[in-house]
């Protein structure tokens, strides 16, 4: 009997490869970051999900980060990642494949885009939970 697990690293099928190629064609070939933007998500979040030394240095300060939001159930709690995350074809849950940071918005965001890059500005909080708090979401 074959057991299928959604936490295992899957081998991409033909449809996945074609979808990825189609999405890559929609994105610009080069992207230049503006000097006013803050650090990348991978610079703030360690491989274990803990705050990096840079994040500890920026604690309680306002930072601006580019990324992709995962869909939210309540319109205030999001996960910001470096790549768009799509629902798993096996279980329906969203698995982040890259570094991600929890985001708590200042107000209800009913139509936050999931597959478009956004700019999120908020205060970096390290405890009790590592997240970007009182955030505002804007177009990239």
Steps between C-alpha positions, in 0.01 A plus 500: 500500500634845409466772762490861388629767737470872434809586707726289280693675224300425187638443154348771281264370237443634152218732607709648781792568267271661242330713768837614635620587149181695435529693827869571436411644159265747667772635730754754375839349410687739728386678810689787656438572866459864589747643749217587741395139545600306804660160538382181335303240695787249491724764661257532794399137550754226571473152351342384827234775486661699782589869466844566350757737650377768258141452618608529864675826411184634334267395784215749565597701191287556191622303200378467141516158336400370154340160469192290436213454745340168570120500509352601837190368673436809712643776277756611762746210550716423197824326419742697282740291291756557226304293249127462441361196680220297348280239666639147509334275243495214750364656819380850407719672761760760403860393553760780499804388303709807578570721799184654640401751765171530688318831438225659710335792321384819670154464347288246314636433148217325314655472154873458559649346184654154535684467168618861458808644663418751774691741722429458870603760758473431871676479834723197552408318823711219644298388800273338591487408130734598215286704260444829321234682703261788418586451133364674195489331159566686178555420134856425394 
